[in-house]
Amino acid sequence: MKFDFVVFGATGMQGRIVTRDLLENGYSVLLCGRGKSRIEHFLRKYKKTGFEYLDLKDINRATEIIKKSGASVVANCAEGDWDLNSLKACLKAGVSSVDLGSEIPMTKEQLKLDKEHKNKNIIHITGCGSVPGVGNVMLRYAAEKFDKIHEIEVGFAWDSNIKKFVVPFSIPSIVEEFTDPAPLIINKKMVNVKPLDSIVTAYHKSIGREKCFHVRHPETYTFYHYYKNKGLKNVKFYAGFPDHSFNVIKNLIDLGLASEEDIDYKGMKIAPVDFVTEVLRDLKFPDGYKEYENLWVEIFNGNKVIKMECLVPTLAGWEDAGCNIDTGMPASIIAQMIKTGVINKPGCYAPEAIVPPEPFFRELRKRKMHVLENGKIIN
């Protein structure tokens, strides 16, 4: 069977969201990953599916799967550490691809492959989720209204109706956001700050007041990369977590349960963070649990300020995904835009350089995500 799309990391949360969105839009999908049991229901429910076991350590195997699938676009939803391996496999196979984003060093390596993509007449877009992703496209929309841009602030904030801990997104990624130095652009230079030394309280529409702090994110690099010619001097990224989530994550870190250093348990080597990730992987949401999120970008030049927001609810029928729909669904949308030719310029990009805002925002609206400009819904 030939497929429209291949999804790497299809057995994880985001991979399942991307896959379902593609399937519900009528496409066929080859699901690839290491935990087939987590997606058996997709394979039973949807006829236009298939599965291949894949560990992205094996680039040659990934390349073979892509070629055999017949797909023209790959959506990589594996952990960001594997984005470059996925990209190399797609280059070898000669197909376009999207991913959910990597940290700055890997993002730089991806963007360096722009010429190779142009030579093969294919497209890669890195950072196609929420932030990075939706935020980048909102920036592109607003930046067109500025001759000069002095500062950009970007981030997310979320909360839930039931104040109980659930896994917000990838546990290793969360731990890294809480602990790894956060790069900011200050006066055109990159500086690092400690995330938990930068805590402030801020207000966001639909969320209220909440703890926010700087975390490492590729936007501080890509925003400056694409907009420094407009005079951009400062870029700051903020993450906002409600207390019932923030406190549990910080306790895990303080207790050493988020360490990446292997410990010896009865002759077996295991990293605490890997153990915690597996324990929490199947943690269920409480009955009636709903999340809401605000993705935001604020652009400054003197007295001129534009604040873009994307308000994200929990969708009926998608309750087990919470607000993670705003990561998986945008990746699906952008992959479809490549497939249908809405995005057709070969090369390697971040979303702010290539994704057209208006059709992207229309697709978000179909999925109940509202985009606001200075408080007014524009989609």
C-alpha positions in Angstrom: 0.0 0.0 0.0 1.2 3.5 -0.8 0.8 6.2 1.8 0.3 10.0 1.7 2.3 10.6 4.8 4.8 8.9 7.1 4.7 9.8 10.8 7.9 9.1 12.8 7.3 8.9 16.6 3.7 7.9 15.8 3.4 6.0 19.1 4.0 9.0 21.3 1.4 11.6 22.3 2.1 14.1 19.5 2.6 11.4 16.9 -0.9 10.1 17.7 -2.4 13.6 17.4 -0.7 14.3 14.1 -1.7 10.8 12.8 -5.4 11.2 13.8 -5.7 14.7 12.3 -4.2 13.5 9.0 -6.5 10.4 9.0 -9.6 12.5 9.8 -8.7 14.8 6.9 -8.9 11.8 4.5 -5.2 10.9 4.1 -3.4 7.6 4.5 -0.6 7.3 7.1 2.2 4.9 7.7 2.8 5.0 11.5 6.4 4.4 12.6 7.7 4.0 16.2 8.8 1.7 18.9 5.5 1.0 20.8 2.9 -0.5 18.5 0.6 -1.3 21.4 -0.1 2.4 21.9 -1.5 2.8 18.4 -3.3 -0.5 17.8 -6.6 1.3 18.0 -5.6 3.5 15.0 -4.7 0.4 13.0 -8.1 -1.2 13.9 -10.2 1.9 13.4 -8.7 3.4 10.3 -8.2 1.3 7.1 -5.7 3.7 5.5 -2.9 2.9 7.9 0.1 0.7 8.4 2.9 0.3 10.9 6.7 -0.1 10.8 8.9 -0.5 13.8 11.6 2.2 13.7 14.4 3.4 15.9 15.7 6.7 14.5 19.2 5.7 15.4 19.1 3.8 12.2 19.1 6.4 9.4 19.3 3.8 6.7 16.3 1.9 8.0 14.3 5.2 8.2 15.3 6.0 4.6 14.2 2.5 3.4 10.8 2.9 5.2 10.2 6.3 3.5 11.1 5.1 0.1 8.9 2.0 0.4 5.9 4.0 1.7 5.6 6.1 -1.4 4.8 9.2 0.7 6.0 12.6 -0.3 5.9 14.2 3.2 7.2 12.9 6.6 6.0 14.4 9.9 8.6 13.7 12.5 7.1 13.7 16.0 10.0 11.9 17.8 11.9 13.6 20.6 13.9 16.6 19.3 17.2 14.8 19.8 16.4 12.8 16.7 15.3 15.6 14.4 18.7 15.7 12.5 18.6 11.9 12.0 15.1 12.2 10.6 16.1 15.1 8.4 19.0 13.2 7.0 16.8 10.2 6.2 14.3 12.4 4.4 17.1 14.1 2.4 18.4 10.6 1.4 14.9 9.6 0.4 14.2 12.9 -1.4 11.0 13.8 0.4 9.8 16.9 2.2 9.4 16.9 6.0 8.3 18.8 9.1 9.2 18.4 12.8 8.2 19.8 16.1 11.4 21.6 16.8 14.9 21.1 18.3 17.1 23.1 20.6 19.2 25.8 19.1 22.4 23.9 18.1 20.4 21.3 16.2 18.1 24.0 14.6 21.2 25.7 13.3 22.4 22.4 11.8 19.1 21.8 10.1 19.0 25.3 8.6 22.5 24.8 7.2 21.0 22.1 4.9 18.9 24.7 3.0 21.0 24.3 -0.2 20.8 20.5 -0.2 17.0 20.8 0.1 16.9 23.3 -2.8 19.0 21.1 -4.9 16.6 18.2 -4.3 13.5 20.4 -4.8 12.2 19.4 -1.4 11.1 21.3 1.7 11.8 21.0 5.4 10.2 23.1 8.1 11.5 22.7 11.7 9.4 23.8 14.7 5.8 23.2 13.5 4.0 22.7 16.8 2.6 25.3 19.2 5.7 27.2 20.3 7.7 26.8 18.2 5.1 26.7 15.4 1.9 28.7 15.9 3.9 31.5 17.6 6.3 31.8 14.7 3.4 32.2 12.2 1.8 34.8 14.4 5.1 36.7 14.4 5.2 36.5 10.6 1.7 38.0 10.4 2.4 40.8 12.8 5.9 41.6 11.6 4.6 42.7 8.2 3.0 45.7 10.0 6.4 46.9 11.3 9.2 48.7 9.5 11.4 48.1 12.5 11.2 45.7 15.4 13.0 46.4 18.7 11.9 43.5 20.9 9.9 40.2 20.8 8.6 38.3 23.7 7.0 34.9 23.1 5.7 32.0 25.2 2.9 29.8 26.5 0.8 29.6 29.6 -1.7 26.9 30.5 -4.1 25.8 33.2 -6.8 23.2 33.9 -10.2 23.0 35.5 -9.1 20.1 37.8 -6.0 21.0 39.8 -4.3 17.6 39.5 -1.0 16.7 37.9 -1.0 15.2 34.5 1.9 14.9 32.1 1.8 18.3 30.2 4.1 17.1 27.4 7.4 15.1 27.1 8.8 14.6 30.6 12.5 14.8 29.4 11.6 18.1 27.5 9.9 19.5 30.6 12.9 18.7 32.8 15.2 20.4 30.3 13.1 23.5 30.3 13.2 23.7 34.1 16.9 23.0 34.4 18.9 23.8 31.3 20.3 27.4 30.8 17.8 29.5 28.9 19.3 31.5 26.0 17.9 35.0 25.4 18.9 37.7 22.9 19.8 40.8 24.8 21.2 43.8 22.8 21.9 41.5 19.9 23.9 39.1 21.9 22.9 35.6 23.2 23.1 35.3 27.0 22.1 32.4 29.2 20.0 32.6 32.4 18.9 30.0 34.9 15.2 29.2 34.4 14.1 29.0 38.0 16.0 32.2 38.8 13.8 34.1 36.4 10.4 33.4 37.8 7.8 36.3 37.4 4.0 36.3 37.7 2.2 37.4 34.6 -1.4 37.6 33.3 -2.6 35.9 30.2 -6.1 35.9 28.7 -8.1 32.7 29.6 -5.4 31.7 32.1 -5.2 34.5 34.6 -2.1 35.2 36.7 0.5 32.5 36.7 4.2 31.8 37.3 6.3 32.2 34.1 10.0 31.9 33.6 12.6 31.8 30.8 13.3 28.5 29.2 15.5 27.3 26.3 13.6 27.5 23.0 14.7 27.8 19.4 12.7 30.9 18.8 15.3 33.0 20.4 17.6 32.0 17.6 15.2 31.8 14.6 13.4 35.1 15.4 16.7 36.9 15.5 18.0 35.0 12.5 15.0 36.1 10.3 14.3 39.6 11.7 17.7 41.1 12.7 17.5 43.1 9.5 14.5 44.9 11.0 16.7 46.1 13.9 15.7 43.4 16.4 17.7 43.6 19.6 16.0 41.5 22.2 14.2 38.1 22.2 12.8 36.4 25.3 10.9 33.2 25.7 8.6 32.5 28.7 7.0 29.2 29.9 3.9 29.4 32.2 2.9 26.5 34.4 0.0 26.3 37.0 1.1 25.7 40.5 -0.3 22.1 40.6 2.0 21.2 37.7 5.0 23.4 38.5 5.2 22.1 42.1 5.2 18.4 41.1 7.8 18.9 38.4 10.1 20.9 40.7 9.7 18.2 43.4 10.7 15.5 40.9 13.8 17.5 40.0 14.7 18.3 43.7 14.4 14.6 44.6 16.7 13.5 41.8 14.0 11.6 39.9 14.6 13.7 36.8 18.3 13.0 36.6 19.8 11.7 33.3 22.6 10.0 35.1 22.3 6.2 35.2 21.9 4.5 38.6 22.6 0.8 39.3 19.5 -1.1 40.4 20.1 -4.8 41.0 22.7 -4.9 38.2 20.6 -2.9 35.8 21.5 0.6 34.6 18.7 3.1 34.3 18.4 6.9 34.3 15.8 8.1 36.8 14.2 10.4 34.2 13.7 7.4 31.8 12.0 5.4 34.6 9.7 8.3 35.6 8.8 8.9 31.9 7.8 5.3 31.5 5.8 5.3 34.9 3.9 8.4 33.9 3.4 7.5 30.2 0.1 5.9 30.8 -1.1 8.3 33.6 -4.8 8.9 32.9 -6.5 12.3 32.9 -9.2 12.6 35.7 -12.8 12.3 34.6 -14.0 15.7 33.4 -10.5 17.1 33.1 -10.0 20.0 30.6 -7.1 22.2 29.8 -6.8 25.6 28.2 -3.7 27.3 26.8 -2.6 30.7 25.6 0.2 30.9 23.0 1.4 34.4 22.7 3.9 36.7 20.9 4.3 40.4 21.7 6.2 42.6 19.2 7.6 46.0 20.3 8.9 49.1 18.5 8.9 52.2 20.6 5.2 52.9 21.5 3.9 50.5 18.9 3.0 47.1 20.3 1.1 44.2 18.8 0.2 41.2 20.9 -0.8 38.0 19.1 -2.5 35.2 21.0 -3.8 31.8 20.1 -6.4 30.5 22.6 -6.6 26.7 22.8 -9.4 24.7 24.4 -9.8 21.0 25.1 -11.8 19.6 22.2 -14.7 17.2 22.5 -13.5 13.8 21.5 -9.9 14.8 22.1 -10.0 15.0 25.9 -7.1 12.6 26.3 -4.9 15.0 24.4 -5.7 18.1 26.5 -4.1 21.2 25.0 -1.4 19.1 23.3 -3.7 19.5 20.2 -1.9 22.8 19.6 1.3 21.0 19.0 0.2 18.0 16.9 -2.5 19.7 14.9 -0.3 22.6 13.6 2.3 20.0 12.5 -0.4 18.2 10.6 -1.7 21.4 9.0 1.8 22.4 7.8 2.5 18.9 6.5 -0.8 19.1 4.5 0.1 22.5 3.2 3.3 21.1 1.7 1.4 18.1 0.3 -1.2 20.2 -1.4 1.3 22.8 -2.7 0.2 25.7 -0.5 3.8 25.8 0.6 5.9 25.0 -2.4 9.3 26.9 -2.1 12.1 24.3 -1.7 14.6 24.9 1.1 15.0 24.5 4.9 13.1 26.9 7.1 11.5 27.8 10.4 7.8 28.6 10.1 8.1 32.4 10.3 10.0 32.3 7.0 7.6 30.2 4.9 4.2 29.4 6.4 1.4 31.7 5.0 -0.5 33.1 8.0 -4.0 33.4 6.7 -4.6 29.9 5.4 -2.8 28.5 8.5 -5.1 30.6 10.8 -8.2 29.3 9.0 -7.1 25.8 9.6 -6.6 26.5 13.3 -10.1 28.0 13.5 -11.6 24.8 12.0 -10.0 23.1 15.0 -11.5 25.6 17.5 -8.3 27.5 18.0 -8.8 31.3 17.9 -6.1 33.7 16.9 -6.2 37.2 18.3 -4.5 40.5 17.4 -4.5 42.9 20.3 -7.5 41.1 21.8 -9.6 40.9 18.6 -10.2 37.5 17.0 -8.9 37.6 13.4 -9.6 34.0 12.2 
